[in-house]
Amino acid sequence: MVLLYIFNFSYGERLGYNYGVIALNGIIFMLLFIITVFLMYSVYKVAIKEQTYKHRMVQFENLRVYTERVESSYVAMRKFKHDYINILSTMSEFMNENHMEGLKEYYEKSILPISHSFTVSDTKLGLLSCIKDTALKSLLSSKFVYMIETGIRLEIELQETIDQLPMDCLDLCRVAGIFLDNAMEAAMETEKKEVRFCMLYKDGDLYLIIQNTALPLPYSIANLRSHEFSTKGEDRGIGLFNVDMVLKNYRNVLWNTNYEEPYFTQELILKQTIARE
């Protein structure tokens, strides 16, 4: 557009156009340039809003799944509480009569099935109560439930309340979601199929650590953050590149990646001093 604007003045004089015509053409070119910039900016804003909307919908879906899991656990707890007195009374009768065989049979047929209603996933999801941000909690819940259902051995370390996120919640959810998706995929390729998740405060800074079993890497870790590099085929494997793009907006976030066979580790250190560009 700028070149056309310059060409209008230089070539217009050669064609014998007077300055009025040249100036009019210049104004027209300028208006077209302004309109083009405005349209490009509008398209950019619409694209950003659409992307944000999609991420919000993902968070709402994660929240729905988490809510359903909480409700399921609550129903199981109410049922157990309702049966608790009856269970104790029945066990007391067996013990008073010293009927150990009957007590054993009652335990196997009546008590054990109730205990199974409190699944491993319910126990592990209970640890998420330490995380106070609902969007992050719902994201982690949906990922962890999927891991357990696919046979991944999951370990969660959450021993303190996580109530301060020195990073935009939506960005943190995007990064954590990509890390967990990659961890699941890599762990499923190994024999142990392990994923470990940890969040804790250390010296006032928030640490997020995700570790998973992985096959030996046939490439440099530095290549993982490149847009051109992919281990998953064409048009795939750009997750860590997207993470890199997100984290470049935060001066207070350190990202460390490490592989020590058989574990691949992603570590984020979120400094409490917020400095977003």
C-alpha positions in Angstrom: 0.0 0.0 0.0 2.9 2.4 0.8 4.6 1.5 -2.4 1.4 2.3 -4.4 1.1 5.6 -2.5 4.7 6.5 -3.6 4.1 5.2 -7.1 1.0 7.5 -7.4 3.1 10.6 -6.9 6.1 9.6 -8.9 4.3 8.1 -11.9 1.4 10.6 -11.8 3.7 13.4 -12.5 5.1 11.6 -15.6 1.6 11.1 -16.9 0.9 14.7 -16.6 -1.6 14.6 -13.7 -2.0 17.8 -11.9 -1.4 18.0 -8.2 -5.1 18.0 -7.4 -5.6 14.6 -9.1 -2.4 13.2 -7.5 -3.5 14.5 -4.1 -7.0 12.9 -4.5 -5.4 9.6 -5.5 -3.2 9.9 -2.4 -6.1 10.4 -0.2 -7.9 7.5 -1.7 -4.9 5.3 -1.2 -4.6 6.5 2.4 -8.3 5.7 3.1 -7.9 2.3 1.6 -4.8 1.7 3.8 -6.7 2.8 6.9 -9.7 0.6 6.0 -7.4 -2.4 5.4 -5.6 -1.9 8.7 -9.0 -1.6 10.5 -10.3 -4.7 8.9 -7.2 -6.7 9.8 -7.4 -5.5 13.4 -11.1 -6.4 13.5 -10.4 -9.9 12.2 -7.6 -10.3 14.7 -9.9 -9.2 17.6 -12.6 -11.6 16.4 -10.1 -14.5 16.2 -8.9 -13.7 19.8 -12.4 -13.6 21.1 -13.3 -16.9 19.4 -10.2 -18.6 20.8 -11.0 -17.3 24.3 -14.6 -18.5 23.9 -13.4 -22.0 23.0 -11.1 -22.1 26.0 -14.0 -21.0 28.2 -16.2 -23.7 26.9 -13.5 -26.3 27.6 -13.3 -24.9 31.2 -17.1 -25.1 31.6 -17.1 -28.7 30.4 -14.2 -29.6 32.8 -16.2 -27.9 35.6 -19.3 -30.0 34.7 -17.3 -33.2 34.9 -15.8 -32.2 38.2 -19.2 -31.3 39.6 -20.6 -34.7 38.6 -17.7 -36.5 40.3 -18.2 -34.4 43.5 -22.0 -35.2 43.4 -21.3 -38.9 42.9 -18.9 -38.9 45.9 -21.4 -37.1 48.0 -24.2 -39.6 47.1 -21.8 -42.5 48.1 -21.0 -40.7 51.4 -24.7 -40.2 52.2 -25.4 -43.9 51.4 -22.6 -45.1 53.6 -23.7 -42.8 56.4 -27.2 -44.1 56.2 -26.0 -47.7 56.4 -23.3 -47.1 59.0 -25.5 -47.7 62.1 -27.1 -50.8 60.7 -23.7 -52.2 59.7 -22.4 -51.7 63.3 -25.5 -53.2 64.8 -25.3 -56.3 62.7 -21.6 -56.7 63.3 -22.2 -56.4 67.0 -24.7 -59.2 66.9 -22.3 -61.5 65.1 -19.5 -60.7 67.7 -21.9 -61.2 70.7 -22.7 -64.7 69.4 -19.1 -65.3 68.5 -20.2 -66.2 65.0 -17.0 -65.4 63.2 -17.9 -67.3 60.0 -21.1 -65.3 59.8 -19.3 -62.1 60.4 -16.8 -62.9 57.7 -19.5 -63.7 55.2 -21.4 -60.6 56.1 -18.3 -58.5 55.6 -17.6 -60.0 52.1 -21.2 -59.7 50.9 -22.4 -56.5 52.5 -19.5 -54.3 53.8 -16.9 -54.8 51.1 -19.2 -53.8 48.2 -20.0 -50.5 50.0 -16.3 -49.8 50.4 -15.8 -50.3 46.7 -18.2 -47.4 46.1 -15.4 -45.1 47.3 -13.1 -45.6 44.3 -9.5 -44.8 43.9 -10.4 -41.9 41.7 -12.7 -40.4 44.4 -9.9 -40.6 46.9 -7.4 -39.0 44.6 -9.8 -36.3 43.5 -10.4 -35.4 47.1 -6.9 -34.0 47.2 -8.0 -31.3 44.7 -9.9 -29.6 47.4 -6.5 -27.9 48.2 -6.8 -26.0 44.9 -9.2 -23.0 45.3 -9.4 -21.9 41.7 -12.4 -23.7 40.3 -11.3 -23.6 36.6 -7.9 -25.2 37.4 -9.5 -27.7 39.7 -12.0 -28.8 37.1 -9.3 -29.1 34.4 -7.1 -31.3 36.7 -10.1 -33.4 37.7 -11.1 -34.2 34.1 -7.5 -35.1 33.2 -7.0 -37.2 36.3 -10.2 -39.1 35.9 -9.3 -40.0 32.3 -5.8 -41.1 33.4 -7.2 -43.5 36.0 -9.8 -44.9 33.6 -7.1 -45.6 31.0 -5.0 -47.6 33.5 -2.3 -45.0 34.3 -0.9 -45.1 37.8 -1.4 -41.6 39.1 0.3 -40.0 42.1 -0.9 -36.6 43.3 1.0 -34.5 45.8 -1.1 -31.6 47.2 -0.4 -31.0 50.9 -1.2 -27.3 51.2 -3.9 -24.8 50.1 -3.2 -23.4 46.6 -5.0 -20.1 46.6 -2.7 -17.7 44.8 -1.9 -18.1 41.1 0.8 -15.7 40.0 -0.4 -16.2 36.4 -3.6 -15.7 34.5 -5.8 -18.7 35.2 -6.8 -19.4 31.6 -3.1 -19.4 30.5 -2.2 -21.7 33.4 -5.0 -24.1 32.5 -3.8 -24.1 28.8 -0.2 -24.9 29.9 -1.2 -27.5 32.5 -3.6 -29.1 30.0 -0.9 -29.5 27.3 1.6 -30.9 29.9 -0.9 -33.5 31.1 -2.0 -34.5 27.6 1.6 -35.1 26.6 2.4 -36.9 29.9 -0.6 -39.3 29.4 0.4 -40.0 25.8 4.0 -40.7 26.7 3.2 -42.8 29.8 0.9 -45.0 27.8 3.8 -46.0 25.6 5.8 -47.3 28.6 5.4 -50.5 30.7 5.0 -48.7 34.1 2.5 -46.1 32.9 3.1 -43.6 35.7 2.2 -39.9 36.0 3.1 -37.7 39.0 1.5 -34.3 39.7 2.7 -31.9 42.4 1.9 -28.3 43.3 3.5 -26.6 46.3 4.8 -23.3 47.6 8.5 -22.9 48.2 9.9 -19.6 49.5 6.7 -17.9 48.4 6.9 -19.2 44.8 4.4 -21.7 43.3 5.9 -24.8 41.8 4.0 -27.0 39.4 5.7 -30.3 38.6 4.4 -33.0 36.2 6.5 -36.1 35.8 5.8 -39.2 33.7 7.4 -42.3 32.5 8.6 -42.0 28.9 10.7 -43.9 26.4 14.3 -42.7 25.8 14.3 -39.5 23.7 15.9 -39.9 20.3 16.2 -36.1 20.0 17.3 -33.0 21.9 14.9 -31.6 24.6 15.6 -28.1 23.1 13.8 -29.3 19.8 10.5 -29.9 21.6 9.7 -26.2 21.8 10.3 -25.6 18.1 7.2 -25.1 15.8 8.8 -27.0 13.0 9.8 -30.0 15.1 7.3 -32.8 15.8 7.5 -36.4 17.0 3.8 -37.0 16.2 3.5 -36.6 12.5 2.4 -33.8 10.3 0.2 -31.0 11.8 0.7 -32.4 15.3 3.1 -32.0 18.2 3.0 -28.2 18.5 1.7 -28.2 22.1 5.0 -27.3 23.7 5.5 -24.5 21.1 2.2 -23.1 22.2 3.3 -23.3 25.8 6.4 -21.4 24.9 4.3 -18.7 23.2 2.1 -18.3 26.3 5.0 -18.3 28.8 6.9 -15.6 26.8 4.3 -13.2 28.1 5.4 -13.8 31.7 8.6 -12.6 33.1 7.9 -14.2 36.5 7.6 -17.8 35.2 10.5 -20.2 34.8 10.1 -23.3 32.7 12.4 -26.3 33.2 12.3 -29.5 31.2 14.3 -32.6 32.1 14.6 -36.3 31.1 16.3 -38.8 33.4 15.4 -42.3 32.3 12.7 -43.4 32.7 11.1 -40.1 33.8 10.3 -37.0 31.8 9.7 -33.9 33.9 8.1 -30.5 33.3 8.5 -27.9 36.0 7.0 -24.4 36.2 8.2 -22.0 38.8 5.7 -19.1 39.2 7.3 -16.2 41.0 4.9 -14.2 43.2 6.0 -10.9 41.6 3.6 -10.6 38.6 5.2 -9.0 35.6 3.2 -9.6 32.5 4.3 -7.9 29.3 
